[in-house]
Amino acid sequence: MITHAQIIAVYDRIKKAITKTPLITSDRLNQKLGFRLWVKCEMLQRTGSFKFRGACNAISTLPDDNAPVLAFSSGNHAQAIALNAKLVGRKAKVIMPKDAPLVKLRSVASYGASVYLYDRITENREEIGINIQKKMKAHLIPPFNDERVIAGQGTVGIEIIQQCEELGFYPSQLIVCCGGGGLIAGTSVSVSGKFPKCKIFAAEPVGFDDMKRSLAANKILSNKPESSSICDAIMTPSPGKLPFEIAKKYVQGGYVVSDKEVCDAMKVAYQYFKLVVEPGGAVALASALAVDFEAIGNDVIVLLSGGNVDEDFFASILQEDTYSKYLHELIK
């Protein structure tokens, strides 16, 4: 099991390579919500998501053999692996779904990595990865079921601790976007190490609420293969085994939000914080904005995990009249 002390050590090792992203709030929004909502802006991390942290730590621990790096990802982990490999002079190959957002595919290519495209409905990326790894003799770095990656993602929590202390408040609740579980696993370890009374929850889209259901059942459950969502970054079939074991110890439960609520949250992030957030990165915010949400305590932190969204798609979200009556009141 990864410890708070281990994550501190990782942070000390990689902090010069990563960006310390801001933790901010909106007085105008807080007045309407009735509690203080803080957003951790990981879309401002290098490569546009928290994934840079885990990839940075994993690659920094590889042996000095100059072997290539291989990863499978919906896009954000792919970008993080591609850039980190480039920074240390290693070749990289990433396995991505054919329907990945164009902005993510272009970004991976811009960092010099080669891309293998697969069909996420009919093919298994883990099996593809194992076969390619054998042929390339590469170091395979999974997106979430890896201790090095989880510890790297946990450095988000170290920064949250520092920022809460600087701002002078104790967080009562933390909501984290959740796909395979690497981010919530690492962050829950680090934040609980300093703020044990802070209640931690996963946030997932409808059809991909595997972490919430798995925690309730005390065993790993999978999503239906035919499920779909606009939240491409967190459309995983099930929680990773290692992240789930960690989550069982630290995570209270989960929230589930619709694509419409995610779109509303993306608009609120833009309206109140002037931030561009991708759908998968907005599910924690969507959870805190839900009409039936009941805040635990006075200071709720949500993790905005990424901002890699195609321009045309983001523009269409802002232009569409998808506001619920509740969100309309917030915007007025």
C-alpha positions, 0 to 999 in steps of 0.5 A: 500500500502506498503511503503518505510519506512515499508520495511526499518523497515523489513530490520532492523528486519531481516537483521541478518538472511538474507545474504547481497548479492553482487552487481557486474559488469564486466568491460570486458562485459561493454566494449562490451555492451556500458553501465555499467551493474550491477548484484544483486546476489540473487542466493547467498542468503540463500536457493539459491534465494531471496525467503528467505527474504519474508519467513523470514519476514512472519514467523517472524510475526506469533503469538507464537502458534507453529502452522505449516506453509503451502505454495505452490510453484514451489520450491524456496519459498518452500525451503525458507519456509522449512528452516525458519520454521525449524529455528524457530522450526515449522513444514512445508508442501509445495505444489509443482508441480510434474515437479519441479527440483529435486534440489529443491525437495531435498532441501525442504526435507533436511530442514525437510518439507513434500511435497505434489505433484500436477499436475500444468496443471490439478490441482489448487495449491491455492485450494489444499492449502486452503483444506490442511490448514483447515485440518492442522490448519496451517498458509498459506504463499503465494509466492507473494500475501502477504504483509509480503512476498512483504515487505520481498522481498523489502529488496533487494532494500534496499541493492541495495540503500546502495550499489549504495551509497557506489559505488557512482552511481545513477541507471538509470534502474532496471530490475527484474525477474517477476513471480507472482510479489512479488519481483518486487513489493517490490523492486520497492517500496524500490528503488523508495523511494530513486531513483525516477528517476530510470526506473523499468521494469519486465522481463518475459519468452515468454508465461508468459508475464502476468505482461507486458500485464497486465500493458499495459491493466491496468487490470490483464491478465492471461497466456494460460494454455498450455504455457511452458518454462524452467523458472520453477520458474516464470511460474505463471498463472497471477500476484498477485492482490496486486503485480499488484496494486503496480506495476501499480504505479512504474513499467514502462513496461516489457521485454519478452525473449525466452528460447534460450535467457535465456540459453545465459544469463546463459552462460554469467553469468558463463563466465563473473561473474562465477555465476550459475543462474537458468533459471527463475533467468536469465530472467532480464539478458537476457533482458539486453543482447537482441540484440534490448535492448536499455539501459536507462542511463548509469547504468543498474541493473539486478536482478539475482533472484536464482541459484537452477538449476539441475547440469546436466541441467546446464551442458547441457546449457553450453555445447550446441551450442545455442549462437546467433551471438550477444552473440558469439561476447560478448563471444569472 
